[in-house]
Amino acid sequence: MKPKSRFIKSIAAAAKTEEVRLPWTRGANRKAAIERRHQTTSQQAAAKSA
């Protein structure tokens, strides 16, 4: 087996097994992460101004 064909076969196998998370399926996790980020930045700003 040539290296190029082995590489292509491995890529195809990985694509079949990999589960892709689309943006609309990760809504709750994404929203929670954004909220944590905003809370962290607001706490840092409050600490700096105090």
Beta strands, then each sheet from edge to edge (+ up, - down):
end
